Amino acid sequence: MTLLADVLLMALVVCAAPQEGSVDTPAQPNILLILSDDMGYGDLGCYGSITIATPNIDRIAASGVRFTNGYVSASVCAPSRAGLLTGRYQERFGFEDNLNKPMQLKDEFAGIPLDQKLVSDRLKQLGYHTAAVGKWHVGESVDGHHPNARGFDFFFGMLGGGHGYFPTLEKNKLERNGVPVSEIRTPYLTDWFTLEAQDFIRSDHEQKPWFLYLSFNTPHTPMQATKEDLATTQHLQGFTGVSAKKRRTYAAMQRNLDRNVGVLLQLLEERGELDNTLIVFLNDNGGTPPTNGGCNAPLRGMKGSLLEGGVRVPFLIRWPGHVPAGEDYHQPVISLDLMATFLHAAGGEMPLEILNKNKGTERIYDGVNLIPYLNGQVDTPPHERLYWRSGFQSRAVREGKWKLVVTPLLGAMLFDLDKDIAEQHNLADEFPDVVARLRQELFVWETSFERNPLWLTAVMWRKYNAKHYGREYQLTQPTQ
Amino acid sequence: MTLLADVLLMALVVCAAPQEGSVDTPAQPNILLILSDDMGYGDLGCYGSITIATPNIDRIAASGVRFTNGYVSASVCAPSRAGLLTGRYQERFGFEDNLNKPMQLKDEFAGIPLDQKLVSDRLKQLGYHTAAVGKWHVGESVDGHHPNARGFDFFFGMLGGGHGYFPTLEKNKLERNGVPVSEIRTPYLTDWFTLEAQDFIRSDHEQKPWFLYLSFNTPHTPMQATKEDLATTQHLQGFTGVSAKKRRTYAAMQRNLDRNVGVLLQLLEERGELDNTLIVFLNDNGGTPPTNGGCNAPLRGMKGSLLEGGVRVPFLIRWPGHVPAGEDYHQPVISLDLMATFLHAAGGEMPLEILNKNKGTERIYDGVNLIPYLNGQVDTPPHERLYWRSGFQSRAVREGKWKLVVTPLLGAMLFDLDKDIAEQHNLADEFPDVVARLRQELFVWETSFERNPLWLTAVMWRKYNAKHYGREYQLTQPTQ
């Protein structure tokens, strides 16, 4: 958080908004955070898709801000969520990779460590009624990691990282507040999540504002769509590494997700809550062409890599009267900013936690409140740099136009993203000073963490991810 | 182990030596493994020292083989010992860095994991009477890690990584077989270790051969020498980064160590055991000029770095009738080879352990029996490549004349060790194909491990080690 941002936030708090610490003023917006899973960067209408129509998600963009340099803090699901939910680079507390609990790790550390507070904890403290619906994936082995123990009054979904889309009573991992489901409410999981979200929105909030973290697993594998949706995508073709069948299923799942987002927007509209709800749509990490058929055009790389296709994602925010409608924001922002943005919208402030009284060290939070940047009050970039690490060895940093990516097999790659969004031209040899300086910045960042990784990617995933740095998938929008 | 080596070993076993599984044949030599601690590469007479006389250690070289490319598997104490004692790259079982037990790690994993067998376990099984004297440093938090639980019949010393040289009854961490010492036997610790070693050598072995792992902490900090030794080194001067006082103390400690090695050689001679004892002298990792005043000339780098000064060490072997006397061996060898060498000398074989029956995977051992290489039976290099990793990010590989070193701050450095033993000329830009190929070899090695690190270097050591890659100390022998 910059000093300037601090000053502006103070101004916002004093001039426009609720008093510090107030918890039930009507000025507190509802907050709806919609997360998708492994979606291709180029697979929404508002991000350039020609073949997949997503009118409802596009409607959020048209009435809010579309980030053209919106990032997540990891290129795979679990750490990306750990960053999103804590507002901190998840490496700070040892959540480096997808959960891969080694036998030597104490159970209670197999998730977001319990010494970390989640955005849900904070919003609850600010008077919110809170719910999580869908995929959890940040700790399931002991009770302390359950969403109900981590600031969410209500939970429906699965604790793990994936789920079949046609659950049966015999075969499902779904639960509601710790109780396994006893009926299949509707055949298709994405529809079911939406029903639960609708129920929560309609529920008695006891005059509190509400926060809903709606974590769809669409369009993560397994690739399963309804007959109705599939019927509309049979004209589509595949592309390098993606069969027509896979692409059709993927597009059908996207269509279903978009329709469900429309259902929720309509419900909010009917209830007169649409404009007093801060809505964010975000995807957790890049699409994965060879497994789910997503397309990250025009970006290189995919889930599991720190190239743009792994970490730059569709990212939209809508909050009428507070952020512009139908505009783009081009400076780099990151999912970690949502915690600060939500807390400030709710009239709160970022927490101050002393880690070591003697050394005077505070817990570092990495996000900033985006609102003053979006409404023009601040015109500097929100972040001097953004950083990524994966499996302890692959690392990346973005500073302005520069992106440095370092991997064990390929070494240092430097890209000028202003001229080369597809990361085709490695300029490392041409600008050794930039490489050396950004290496140093990465090292400073890496040596600011509270702990080393609690676990690391399993060998099979190291091999898999390394391989995919070297492969290229569709870099231009498919036209059929 | 190469096929050729296997065939030759079989030949050795059949033609010359004890039957497989025999435990008490007189052909089994005693084995004395002397380890020093943080010694500078250039601080023995037999490795070029002009100012420090070490006639007794030199005597081992003169009557045995001096390795000019002898390596350890880590550049700091604990992992180097873990590799030495198991015959495996210690990263294979998660012992990556000096012990830095994180709170989330189960106690029983804070050391060499108990699923690994030590050379002491193996030799005991082959009928040896076994002892460890000195510094342990590979697990102290639970009983399972105690030397007495890891194949050593006798233990005297300290379980941790360091100790003052003038112990008092009030202030010492010394024990004998788990029992804290109740008397100070002699004032200076190095002398005391030697007394315990003499006792063991003289003890009743019940007609078994014996194995003594004598792990001196000399010349590790704290820098403390006897008045008598100090009196002989007051003419010495310091050099860049090393004060005269520190250098004088260091040299005095070396002198003491050498004298104690002489005492042991003399005892063996008196007992008629000298020529039936396989003696190895080895240092655990590079000297550390700024803290102990060691000099790694002509090598660049120091303890904690993967440059030659961190991992190439004084390494001698003496076994009359089996290896030549007074010769040099120039091919790269590594401390991991000692397990295979000792087991074969003892008439045993390397163990075969099935890790996964379905996949048919065996536990990988990284050492080879050096004897046939030293006595001329085999003239190919013992290893195609040697590898190192430190803190998961710094890595190195040696293949023939090539050495690739990759660090987070400096990137890839390629050296031609035939022409440039001091690693002054980075040829990475000139030979990008060699860099790419060796990166690939490193990756293959790294993805062959059984588990990820159990802990990693603390942040302060990452910073410290990174800094020291960029500094240079004495590259030529001090002449005063």
Interface residues (C-beta under 8 A of the other chain):
Chain A: G94 P102 Q104 L105 K106 E108 F109 P113 F392 Q393 R395 V406 P408 L409 L410 G411 A412 D429 V435 R439 Q440 L442 F443 E446 T447 F449 R451 N452 P453 L454 W455 L456 T457 A458 V459 R462 K463 A466
Chain B: G94 P102 Q104 L105 K106 E108 F109 P113 F392 Q393 R395 V406 P408 L409 L410 G411 A412 D429 V435 R439 Q440 L442 F443 E446 T447 F449 R451 N452 P453 L454 W455 L456 T457 A458 V459 R462 K463 A466
